[in-house]
């Protein structure tokens, strides 16, 4: 497997990462930031919010549901915005 330049894992041929927060409000603020980044990149992850945990999953649907450079770039930019 390729050495990832971000903190995500490959699960079921998708990039996945869970982010934990101290409060629900902080988790939702992070989701808002992820939305802003996704709009800029024109590449949108699946988002699951479970109280103080946000799980993101990304794969490129336009490229036969494979992980592409778009996914890696999005993952790296989201990682940069993650503040505990």
Buried (B, 14 or more C-beta within 10 A) or exposed (E): EEEBEBEBEBEEEBBBBEBEBEEEEBBBEBBEBBEEBBEEBEBBBEBEEEEBEBBBBBBBEEEEEEBBEBBBBBBBBBBEEBEE
